[in-house]
Amino acid sequence: WDRLPGSFHGSGCTLAASIAGLLAQGLEPFSAIHEAQAYTWETLAHAMRLGMGQPLPNRLFWAQGDED
């Protein structure tokens, strides 16, 4: 994945929770990690900045309509 500019708050816990959830669903570890990495990258690519802090992962990016 391409490196996204800036820094984010919540990227590590998003990745960890994604891996745990996918493993709980029965995915093999390699597949779970790969899918979790792809999901986490997308959450960061669609990150939201609330106030003056670091951007937060948009974990529901997939549920929002394409406004572009």
mmCIF file of the N, C-alpha and C atoms, coordinates in Angstrom:
data_MODEL
# 
_entry.id   MODEL 
# 
loop_
_atom_site.group_PDB 
_atom_site.id 
_atom_site.type_symbol 
_atom_site.label_atom_id 
_atom_site.label_alt_id 
_atom_site.label_comp_id 
_atom_site.label_asym_id 
_atom_site.label_entity_id 
_atom_site.label_seq_id 
_atom_site.pdbx_PDB_ins_code 
_atom_site.Cartn_x 
_atom_site.Cartn_y 
_atom_site.Cartn_z 
_atom_site.occupancy 
_atom_site.B_iso_or_equiv 
_atom_site.pdbx_formal_charge 
_atom_site.auth_seq_id 
_atom_site.auth_comp_id 
_atom_site.auth_asym_id 
_atom_site.auth_atom_id 
_atom_site.pdbx_PDB_model_num 
ATOM 1   N N  . TRP A 1 1  ? 0.831   -1.187  0.000  1.00 0.00 ? 1  TRP A N  1 
ATOM 2   C CA . TRP A 1 1  ? 0.000   0.000   0.000  1.00 0.00 ? 1  TRP A CA 1 
ATOM 3   C C  . TRP A 1 1  ? 0.867   1.237   0.000  1.00 0.00 ? 1  TRP A C  1 
ATOM 4   N N  . ASP A 1 2  ? 0.393   2.245   -0.714 1.00 0.00 ? 2  ASP A N  1 
ATOM 5   C CA . ASP A 1 2  ? 1.099   3.528   -0.710 1.00 0.00 ? 2  ASP A CA 1 
ATOM 6   C C  . ASP A 1 2  ? 0.986   4.167   0.667  1.00 0.00 ? 2  ASP A C  1 
ATOM 7   N N  . ARG A 1 3  ? 2.043   4.865   1.036  1.00 0.00 ? 3  ARG A N  1 
ATOM 8   C CA . ARG A 1 3  ? 2.031   5.572   2.317  1.00 0.00 ? 3  ARG A CA 1 
ATOM 9   C C  . ARG A 1 3  ? 1.157   6.808   2.191  1.00 0.00 ? 3  ARG A C  1 
ATOM 10  N N  . LEU A 1 4  ? 0.282   6.982   3.135  1.00 0.00 ? 4  LEU A N  1 
ATOM 11  C CA . LEU A 1 4  ? -0.592  8.152   3.158  1.00 0.00 ? 4  LEU A CA 1 
ATOM 12  C C  . LEU A 1 4  ? 0.103   9.292   3.888  1.00 0.00 ? 4  LEU A C  1 
ATOM 13  N N  . PRO A 1 5  ? -0.097  10.528  3.430  1.00 0.00 ? 5  PRO A N  1 
ATOM 14  C CA . PRO A 1 5  ? 0.564   11.655  4.104  1.00 0.00 ? 5  PRO A CA 1 
ATOM 15  C C  . PRO A 1 5  ? -0.021  11.907  5.488  1.00 0.00 ? 5  PRO A C  1 
ATOM 16  N N  . GLY A 1 6  ? 0.818   12.391  6.369  1.00 0.00 ? 6  GLY A N  1 
ATOM 17  C CA . GLY A 1 6  ? 0.372   12.760  7.712  1.00 0.00 ? 6  GLY A CA 1 
ATOM 18  C C  . GLY A 1 6  ? 0.411   11.600  8.688  1.00 0.00 ? 6  GLY A C  1 
ATOM 19  N N  . SER A 1 7  ? -0.160  11.848  9.856  1.00 0.00 ? 7  SER A N  1 
ATOM 20  C CA . SER A 1 7  ? -0.248  10.814  10.885 1.00 0.00 ? 7  SER A CA 1 
ATOM 21  C C  . SER A 1 7  ? -1.697  10.726  11.341 1.00 0.00 ? 7  SER A C  1 
ATOM 22  N N  . PHE A 1 8  ? -2.048  9.572   11.869 1.00 0.00 ? 8  PHE A N  1 
ATOM 23  C CA . PHE A 1 8  ? -3.435  9.294   12.207 1.00 0.00 ? 8  PHE A CA 1 
ATOM 24  C C  . PHE A 1 8  ? -3.524  8.791   13.639 1.00 0.00 ? 8  PHE A C  1 
ATOM 25  N N  . HIS A 1 9  ? -4.669  8.994   14.240 1.00 0.00 ? 9  HIS A N  1 
ATOM 26  C CA . HIS A 1 9  ? -4.941  8.486   15.578 1.00 0.00 ? 9  HIS A CA 1 
ATOM 27  C C  . HIS A 1 9  ? -5.931  7.330   15.438 1.00 0.00 ? 9  HIS A C  1 
ATOM 28  N N  . GLY A 1 10 ? -5.533  6.138   15.884 1.00 0.00 ? 10 GLY A N  1 
ATOM 29  C CA . GLY A 1 10 ? -6.448  5.000   15.844 1.00 0.00 ? 10 GLY A CA 1 
ATOM 30  C C  . GLY A 1 10 ? -6.139  3.970   14.782 1.00 0.00 ? 10 GLY A C  1 
ATOM 31  N N  . SER A 1 11 ? -5.044  4.123   14.086 1.00 0.00 ? 11 SER A N  1 
ATOM 32  C CA . SER A 1 11 ? -4.721  3.170   13.021 1.00 0.00 ? 11 SER A CA 1 
ATOM 33  C C  . SER A 1 11 ? -4.337  1.798   13.573 1.00 0.00 ? 11 SER A C  1 
ATOM 34  N N  . GLY A 1 12 ? -3.600  1.762   14.653 1.00 0.00 ? 12 GLY A N  1 
ATOM 35  C CA . GLY A 1 12 ? -3.169  0.490   15.232 1.00 0.00 ? 12 GLY A CA 1 
ATOM 36  C C  . GLY A 1 12 ? -4.317  -0.323  15.799 1.00 0.00 ? 12 GLY A C  1 
ATOM 37  N N  . CYS A 1 13 ? -5.219  0.339   16.509 1.00 0.00 ? 13 CYS A N  1 
ATOM 38  C CA . CYS A 1 13 ? -6.348  -0.395  17.080 1.00 0.00 ? 13 CYS A CA 1 
ATOM 39  C C  . CYS A 1 13 ? -7.337  -0.799  15.990 1.00 0.00 ? 13 CYS A C  1 
ATOM 40  N N  . THR A 1 14 ? -7.442  -0.014  14.920 1.00 0.00 ? 14 THR A N  1 
ATOM 41  C CA . THR A 1 14 ? -8.292  -0.407  13.792 1.00 0.00 ? 14 THR A CA 1 
ATOM 42  C C  . THR A 1 14 ? -7.755  -1.679  13.160 1.00 0.00 ? 14 THR A C  1 
ATOM 43  N N  . LEU A 1 15 ? -6.447  -1.735  12.943 1.00 0.00 ? 15 LEU A N  1 
ATOM 44  C CA . LEU A 1 15 ? -5.831  -2.923  12.354 1.00 0.00 ? 15 LEU A CA 1 
ATOM 45  C C  . LEU A 1 15 ? -5.989  -4.133  13.273 1.00 0.00 ? 15 LEU A C  1 
ATOM 46  N N  . ALA A 1 16 ? -5.702  -3.972  14.552 1.00 0.00 ? 16 ALA A N  1 
ATOM 47  C CA . ALA A 1 16 ? -5.792  -5.089  15.499 1.00 0.00 ? 16 ALA A CA 1 
ATOM 48  C C  . ALA A 1 16 ? -7.214  -5.630  15.613 1.00 0.00 ? 16 ALA A C  1 
ATOM 49  N N  . ALA A 1 17 ? -8.188  -4.732  15.698 1.00 0.00 ? 17 ALA A N  1 
ATOM 50  C CA . ALA A 1 17 ? -9.575  -5.169  15.805 1.00 0.00 ? 17 ALA A CA 1 
ATOM 51  C C  . ALA A 1 17 ? -10.035 -5.851  14.528 1.00 0.00 ? 17 ALA A C  1 
ATOM 52  N N  . SER A 1 18 ? -9.573  -5.361  13.387 1.00 0.00 ? 18 SER A N  1 
ATOM 53  C CA . SER A 1 18 ? -9.928  -5.985  12.111 1.00 0.00 ? 18 SER A CA 1 
ATOM 54  C C  . SER A 1 18 ? -9.380  -7.395  12.016 1.00 0.00 ? 18 SER A C  1 
ATOM 55  N N  . ILE A 1 19 ? -8.126  -7.568  12.398 1.00 0.00 ? 19 ILE A N  1 
ATOM 56  C CA . ILE A 1 19 ? -7.517  -8.904  12.368 1.00 0.00 ? 19 ILE A CA 1 
ATOM 57  C C  . ILE A 1 19 ? -8.265  -9.835  13.306 1.00 0.00 ? 19 ILE A C  1 
ATOM 58  N N  . ALA A 1 20 ? -8.532  -9.395  14.516 1.00 0.00 ? 20 ALA A N  1 
ATOM 59  C CA . ALA A 1 20 ? -9.238  -10.228 15.494 1.00 0.00 ? 20 ALA A CA 1 
ATOM 60  C C  . ALA A 1 20 ? -10.619 -10.625 14.992 1.00 0.00 ? 20 ALA A C  1 
ATOM 61  N N  . GLY A 1 21 ? -11.344 -9.680  14.414 1.00 0.00 ? 21 GLY A N  1 
ATOM 62  C CA . GLY A 1 21 ? -12.678 -9.977  13.909 1.00 0.00 ? 21 GLY A CA 1 
ATOM 63  C C  . GLY A 1 21 ? -12.659 -10.971 12.769 1.00 0.00 ? 21 GLY A C  1 
ATOM 64  N N  . LEU A 1 22 ? -11.714 -10.825 11.867 1.00 0.00 ? 22 LEU A N  1 
ATOM 65  C CA . LEU A 1 22 ? -11.614 -11.739 10.728 1.00 0.00 ? 22 LEU A CA 1 
ATOM 66  C C  . LEU A 1 22 ? -11.175 -13.135 11.169 1.00 0.00 ? 22 LEU A C  1 
ATOM 67  N N  . LEU A 1 23 ? -10.273 -13.206 12.136 1.00 0.00 ? 23 LEU A N  1 
ATOM 68  C CA . LEU A 1 23 ? -9.876  -14.518 12.671 1.00 0.00 ? 23 LEU A CA 1 
ATOM 69  C C  . LEU A 1 23 ? -11.056 -15.188 13.358 1.00 0.00 ? 23 LEU A C  1 
ATOM 70  N N  . ALA A 1 24 ? -11.854 -14.404 14.073 1.00 0.00 ? 24 ALA A N  1 
ATOM 71  C CA . ALA A 1 24 ? -13.035 -14.947 14.756 1.00 0.00 ? 24 ALA A CA 1 
ATOM 72  C C  . ALA A 1 24 ? -14.060 -15.473 13.760 1.00 0.00 ? 24 ALA A C  1 
ATOM 73  N N  . GLN A 1 25 ? -14.063 -14.921 12.546 1.00 0.00 ? 25 GLN A N  1 
ATOM 74  C CA . GLN A 1 25 ? -14.965 -15.394 11.510 1.00 0.00 ? 25 GLN A CA 1 
ATOM 75  C C  . GLN A 1 25 ? -14.439 -16.634 10.798 1.00 0.00 ? 25 GLN A C  1 
ATOM 76  N N  . GLY A 1 26 ? -13.235 -17.064 11.160 1.00 0.00 ? 26 GLY A N  1 
ATOM 77  C CA . GLY A 1 26 ? -12.688 -18.303 10.619 1.00 0.00 ? 26 GLY A CA 1 
ATOM 78  C C  . GLY A 1 26 ? -11.706 -18.153 9.477  1.00 0.00 ? 26 GLY A C  1 
ATOM 79  N N  . LEU A 1 27 ? -11.297 -16.922 9.147  1.00 0.00 ? 27 LEU A N  1 
ATOM 80  C CA . LEU A 1 27 ? -10.317 -16.752 8.084  1.00 0.00 ? 27 LEU A CA 1 
ATOM 81  C C  . LEU A 1 27 ? -8.959  -17.269 8.545  1.00 0.00 ? 27 LEU A C  1 
ATOM 82  N N  . GLU A 1 28 ? -8.187  -17.751 7.594  1.00 0.00 ? 28 GLU A N  1 
ATOM 83  C CA . GLU A 1 28 ? -6.807  -18.153 7.875  1.00 0.00 ? 28 GLU A CA 1 
ATOM 84  C C  . GLU A 1 28 ? -6.009  -16.898 8.222  1.00 0.00 ? 28 GLU A C  1 
ATOM 85  N N  . PRO A 1 29 ? -5.002  -17.018 9.085  1.00 0.00 ? 29 PRO A N  1 
ATOM 86  C CA . PRO A 1 29 ? -4.259  -15.833 9.523  1.00 0.00 ? 29 PRO A CA 1 
ATOM 87  C C  . PRO A 1 29 ? -3.718  -14.965 8.383  1.00 0.00 ? 29 PRO A C  1 
ATOM 88  N N  . PHE A 1 30 ? -3.125  -15.565 7.359  1.00 0.00 ? 30 PHE A N  1 
ATOM 89  C CA . PHE A 1 30 ? -2.564  -14.755 6.265  1.00 0.00 ? 30 PHE A CA 1 
ATOM 90  C C  . PHE A 1 30 ? -3.659  -13.945 5.580  1.00 0.00 ? 30 PHE A C  1 
ATOM 91  N N  . SER A 1 31 ? -4.786  -14.563 5.305  1.00 0.00 ? 31 SER A N  1 
ATOM 92  C CA . SER A 1 31 ? -5.904  -13.874 4.651  1.00 0.00 ? 31 SER A CA 1 
ATOM 93  C C  . SER A 1 31 ? -6.485  -12.790 5.557  1.00 0.00 ? 31 SER A C  1 
ATOM 94  N N  . ALA A 1 32 ? -6.621  -13.108 6.838  1.00 0.00 ? 32 ALA A N  1 
ATOM 95  C CA . ALA A 1 32 ? -7.166  -12.138 7.791  1.00 0.00 ? 32 ALA A CA 1 
ATOM 96  C C  . ALA A 1 32 ? -6.276  -10.903 7.869  1.00 0.00 ? 32 ALA A C  1 
ATOM 97  N N  . ILE A 1 33 ? -4.980  -11.106 7.933  1.00 0.00 ? 33 ILE A N  1 
ATOM 98  C CA . ILE A 1 33 ? -4.048  -9.980  8.028  1.00 0.00 ? 33 ILE A CA 1 
ATOM 99  C C  . ILE A 1 33 ? -4.085  -9.148  6.756  1.00 0.00 ? 33 ILE A C  1 
ATOM 100 N N  . HIS A 1 34 ? -4.090  -9.797  5.614  1.00 0.00 ? 34 HIS A N  1 
ATOM 101 C CA . HIS A 1 34 ? -4.110  -9.073  4.341  1.00 0.00 ? 34 HIS A CA 1 
ATOM 102 C C  . HIS A 1 34 ? -5.399  -8.256  4.196  1.00 0.00 ? 34 HIS A C  1 
ATOM 103 N N  . GLU A 1 35 ? -6.536  -8.848  4.487  1.00 0.00 ? 35 GLU A N  1 
ATOM 104 C CA . GLU A 1 35 ? -7.804  -8.122  4.400  1.00 0.00 ? 35 GLU A CA 1 
ATOM 105 C C  . GLU A 1 35 ? -7.870  -6.983  5.411  1.00 0.00 ? 35 GLU A C  1 
ATOM 106 N N  . ALA A 1 36 ? -7.355  -7.217  6.616  1.00 0.00 ? 36 ALA A N  1 
ATOM 107 C CA . ALA A 1 36 ? -7.356  -6.179  7.642  1.00 0.00 ? 36 ALA A CA 1 
ATOM 108 C C  . ALA A 1 36 ? -6.464  -5.010  7.240  1.00 0.00 ? 36 ALA A C  1 
ATOM 109 N N  . GLN A 1 37 ? -5.333  -5.298  6.623  1.00 0.00 ? 37 GLN A N  1 
ATOM 110 C CA . GLN A 1 37 ? -4.454  -4.230  6.159  1.00 0.00 ? 37 GLN A CA 1 
ATOM 111 C C  . GLN A 1 37 ? -5.135  -3.399  5.075  1.00 0.00 ? 37 GLN A C  1 
ATOM 112 N N  . ALA A 1 38 ? -5.800  -4.066  4.143  1.00 0.00 ? 38 ALA A N  1 
ATOM 113 C CA . ALA A 1 38 ? -6.502  -3.346  3.075  1.00 0.00 ? 38 ALA A CA 1 
ATOM 114 C C  . ALA A 1 38 ? -7.620  -2.480  3.650  1.00 0.00 ? 38 ALA A C  1 
ATOM 115 N N  . TYR A 1 39 ? -8.383  -3.043  4.579  1.00 0.00 ? 39 TYR A N  1 
ATOM 116 C CA . TYR A 1 39 ? -9.477  -2.296  5.221  1.00 0.00 ? 39 TYR A CA 1 
ATOM 117 C C  . TYR A 1 39 ? -8.929  -1.089  5.981  1.00 0.00 ? 39 TYR A C  1 
ATOM 118 N N  . THR A 1 40 ? -7.861  -1.293  6.754  1.00 0.00 ? 40 THR A N  1 
ATOM 119 C CA . THR A 1 40 ? -7.287  -0.207  7.542  1.00 0.00 ? 40 THR A CA 1 
ATOM 120 C C  . THR A 1 40 ? -6.773  0.903   6.642  1.00 0.00 ? 40 THR A C  1 
ATOM 121 N N  . TRP A 1 41 ? -6.136  0.547   5.531  1.00 0.00 ? 41 TRP A N  1 
ATOM 122 C CA . TRP A 1 41 ? -5.637  1.554   4.607  1.00 0.00 ? 41 TRP A CA 1 
ATOM 123 C C  . TRP A 1 41 ? -6.805  2.394   4.083  1.00 0.00 ? 41 TRP A C  1 
ATOM 124 N N  . GLU A 1 42 ? -7.908  1.743   3.734  1.00 0.00 ? 42 GLU A N  1 
ATOM 125 C CA . GLU A 1 42 ? -9.078  2.479   3.234  1.00 0.00 ? 42 GLU A CA 1 
ATOM 126 C C  . GLU A 1 42 ? -9.667  3.388   4.312  1.00 0.00 ? 42 GLU A C  1 
ATOM 127 N N  . THR A 1 43 ? -9.696  2.918   5.564  1.00 0.00 ? 43 THR A N  1 
ATOM 128 C CA . THR A 1 43 ? -10.225 3.775   6.635  1.00 0.00 ? 43 THR A CA 1 
ATOM 129 C C  . THR A 1 43 ? -9.368  5.023   6.794  1.00 0.00 ? 43 THR A C  1 
ATOM 130 N N  . LEU A 1 44 ? -8.063  4.885   6.582  1.00 0.00 ? 44 LEU A N  1 
ATOM 131 C CA . LEU A 1 44 ? -7.164  6.031   6.695  1.00 0.00 ? 44 LEU A CA 1 
ATOM 132 C C  . LEU A 1 44 ? -7.263  6.923   5.466  1.00 0.00 ? 44 LEU A C  1 
ATOM 133 N N  . ALA A 1 45 ? -7.466  6.334   4.298  1.00 0.00 ? 45 ALA A N  1 
ATOM 134 C CA . ALA A 1 45 ? -7.620  7.123   3.079  1.00 0.00 ? 45 ALA A CA 1 
ATOM 135 C C  . ALA A 1 45 ? -8.897  7.976   3.142  1.00 0.00 ? 45 ALA A C  1 
ATOM 136 N N  . HIS A 1 46 ? -9.888  7.511   3.898  1.00 0.00 ? 46 HIS A N  1 
ATOM 137 C CA . HIS A 1 46 ? -11.150 8.234   4.060  1.00 0.00 ? 46 HIS A CA 1 
ATOM 138 C C  . HIS A 1 46 ? -11.254 8.878   5.451  1.00 0.00 ? 46 HIS A C  1 
ATOM 139 N N  . ALA A 1 47 ? -10.118 9.108   6.087  1.00 0.00 ? 47 ALA A N  1 
ATOM 140 C CA . ALA A 1 47 ? -10.092 9.618   7.466  1.00 0.00 ? 47 ALA A CA 1 
ATOM 141 C C  . ALA A 1 47 ? -10.817 10.951  7.601  1.00 0.00 ? 47 ALA A C  1 
ATOM 142 N N  . MET A 1 48 ? -11.299 11.193  8.820  1.00 0.00 ? 48 MET A N  1 
ATOM 143 C CA . MET A 1 48 ? -11.999 12.442  9.145  1.00 0.00 ? 48 MET A CA 1 
ATOM 144 C C  . MET A 1 48 ? -11.195 13.187  10.208 1.00 0.00 ? 48 MET A C  1 
ATOM 145 N N  . ARG A 1 49 ? -11.116 14.470  10.046 1.00 0.00 ? 49 ARG A N  1 
ATOM 146 C CA . ARG A 1 49 ? -10.439 15.290  11.047 1.00 0.00 ? 49 ARG A CA 1 
ATOM 147 C C  . ARG A 1 49 ? -11.494 16.026  11.846 1.00 0.00 ? 49 ARG A C  1 
ATOM 148 N N  . LEU A 1 50 ? -11.528 15.750  13.128 1.00 0.00 ? 50 LEU A N  1 
ATOM 149 C CA . LEU A 1 50 ? -12.474 16.399  14.021 1.00 0.00 ? 50 LEU A CA 1 
ATOM 150 C C  . LEU A 1 50 ? -11.703 17.382  14.896 1.00 0.00 ? 50 LEU A C  1 
ATOM 151 N N  . GLY A 1 51 ? -11.940 18.628  14.748 1.00 0.00 ? 51 GLY A N  1 
ATOM 152 C CA . GLY A 1 51 ? -11.213 19.623  15.528 1.00 0.00 ? 51 GLY A CA 1 
ATOM 153 C C  . GLY A 1 51 ? -9.786  19.783  15.041 1.00 0.00 ? 51 GLY A C  1 
ATOM 154 N N  . MET A 1 52 ? -8.883  20.036  15.971 1.00 0.00 ? 52 MET A N  1 
ATOM 155 C CA . MET A 1 52 ? -7.491  20.301  15.634 1.00 0.00 ? 52 MET A CA 1 
ATOM 156 C C  . MET A 1 52 ? -6.592  19.080  15.803 1.00 0.00 ? 52 MET A C  1 
ATOM 157 N N  . GLY A 1 53 ? -7.157  17.945  16.169 1.00 0.00 ? 53 GLY A N  1 
ATOM 158 C CA . GLY A 1 53 ? -6.351  16.745  16.395 1.00 0.00 ? 53 GLY A CA 1 
ATOM 159 C C  . GLY A 1 53 ? -6.005  16.017  15.110 1.00 0.00 ? 53 GLY A C  1 
ATOM 160 N N  . GLN A 1 54 ? -5.387  14.858  15.275 1.00 0.00 ? 54 GLN A N  1 
ATOM 161 C CA . GLN A 1 54 ? -5.035  14.023  14.135 1.00 0.00 ? 54 GLN A CA 1 
ATOM 162 C C  . GLN A 1 54 ? -6.295  13.459  13.487 1.00 0.00 ? 54 GLN A C  1 
ATOM 163 N N  . PRO A 1 55 ? -6.248  13.183  12.188 1.00 0.00 ? 55 PRO A N  1 
ATOM 164 C CA . PRO A 1 55 ? -7.390  12.556  11.526 1.00 0.00 ? 55 PRO A CA 1 
ATOM 165 C C  . PRO A 1 55 ? -7.679  11.175  12.130 1.00 0.00 ? 55 PRO A C  1 
ATOM 166 N N  . LEU A 1 56 ? -8.966  10.829  12.181 1.00 0.00 ? 56 LEU A N  1 
ATOM 167 C CA . LEU A 1 56 ? -9.405  9.543   12.721 1.00 0.00 ? 56 LEU A CA 1 
ATOM 168 C C  . LEU A 1 56 ? -9.841  8.637   11.574 1.00 0.00 ? 56 LEU A C  1 
ATOM 169 N N  . PRO A 1 57 ? -9.555  7.331   11.661 1.00 0.00 ? 57 PRO A N  1 
ATOM 170 C CA . PRO A 1 57 ? -10.003 6.415   10.614 1.00 0.00 ? 57 PRO A CA 1 
ATOM 171 C C  . PRO A 1 57 ? -11.522 6.461   10.468 1.00 0.00 ? 57 PRO A C  1 
ATOM 172 N N  . ASN A 1 58 ? -11.974 6.506   9.237  1.00 0.00 ? 58 ASN A N  1 
ATOM 173 C CA . ASN A 1 58 ? -13.412 6.469   8.959  1.00 0.00 ? 58 ASN A CA 1 
ATOM 174 C C  . ASN A 1 58 ? -13.776 4.998   8.733  1.00 0.00 ? 58 ASN A C  1 
ATOM 175 N N  . ARG A 1 59 ? -14.136 4.311   9.797  1.00 0.00 ? 59 ARG A N  1 
ATOM 176 C CA . ARG A 1 59 ? -14.382 2.876   9.737  1.00 0.00 ? 59 ARG A CA 1 
ATOM 177 C C  . ARG A 1 59 ? -15.674 2.516   9.013  1.00 0.00 ? 59 ARG A C  1 
ATOM 178 N N  . LEU A 1 60 ? -16.504 3.492   8.755  1.00 0.00 ? 60 LEU A N  1 
ATOM 179 C CA . LEU A 1 60 ? -17.755 3.237   8.037  1.00 0.00 ? 60 LEU A CA 1 
ATOM 180 C C  . LEU A 1 60 ? -17.733 3.833   6.626  1.00 0.00 ? 60 LEU A C  1 
ATOM 181 N N  . PHE A 1 61 ? -16.539 4.018   6.067  1.00 0.00 ? 61 PHE A N  1 
ATOM 182 C CA . PHE A 1 61 ? -16.436 4.589   4.735  1.00 0.00 ? 61 PHE A CA 1 
ATOM 183 C C  . PHE A 1 61 ? -17.244 3.805   3.713  1.00 0.00 ? 61 PHE A C  1 
ATOM 184 N N  . TRP A 1 62 ? -17.311 2.513   3.864  1.00 0.00 ? 62 TRP A N  1 
ATOM 185 C CA . TRP A 1 62 ? -17.978 1.626   2.914  1.00 0.00 ? 62 TRP A CA 1 
ATOM 186 C C  . TRP A 1 62 ? -19.496 1.811   2.930  1.00 0.00 ? 62 TRP A C  1 
ATOM 187 N N  . ALA A 1 63 ? -20.052 2.351   4.015  1.00 0.00 ? 63 ALA A N  1 
ATOM 188 C CA . ALA A 1 63 ? -21.491 2.505   4.143  1.00 0.00 ? 63 ALA A CA 1 
ATOM 189 C C  . ALA A 1 63 ? -21.985 3.866   3.662  1.00 0.00 ? 63 ALA A C  1 
ATOM 190 N N  . GLN A 1 64 ? -21.056 4.762   3.369  1.00 0.00 ? 64 GLN A N  1 
ATOM 191 C CA . GLN A 1 64 ? -21.444 6.106   2.965  1.00 0.00 ? 64 GLN A CA 1 
ATOM 192 C C  . GLN A 1 64 ? -21.491 6.166   1.438  1.00 0.00 ? 64 GLN A C  1 
ATOM 193 N N  . GLY A 1 65 ? -22.374 6.975   0.922  1.00 0.00 ? 65 GLY A N  1 
ATOM 194 C CA . GLY A 1 65 ? -22.495 7.133   -0.518 1.00 0.00 ? 65 GLY A CA 1 
ATOM 195 C C  . GLY A 1 65 ? -21.270 7.816   -1.094 1.00 0.00 ? 65 GLY A C  1 
ATOM 196 N N  . ASP A 1 66 ? -21.007 7.573   -2.350 1.00 0.00 ? 66 ASP A N  1 
ATOM 197 C CA . ASP A 1 66 ? -19.877 8.201   -3.039 1.00 0.00 ? 66 ASP A CA 1 
ATOM 198 C C  . ASP A 1 66 ? -20.287 9.604   -3.437 1.00 0.00 ? 66 ASP A C  1 
ATOM 199 N N  . GLU A 1 67 ? -19.747 10.609  -2.759 1.00 0.00 ? 67 GLU A N  1 
ATOM 200 C CA . GLU A 1 67 ? -20.134 11.998  -2.977 1.00 0.00 ? 67 GLU A CA 1 
ATOM 201 C C  . GLU A 1 67 ? -19.210 12.715  -3.949 1.00 0.00 ? 67 GLU A C  1 
ATOM 202 N N  . ASP A 1 68 ? -18.214 12.039  -4.494 1.00 0.00 ? 68 ASP A N  1 
ATOM 203 C CA . ASP A 1 68 ? -17.244 12.681  -5.397 1.00 0.00 ? 68 ASP A CA 1 
ATOM 204 C C  . ASP A 1 68 ? -17.792 12.864  -6.784 1.00 0.00 ? 68 ASP A C  1 
# 
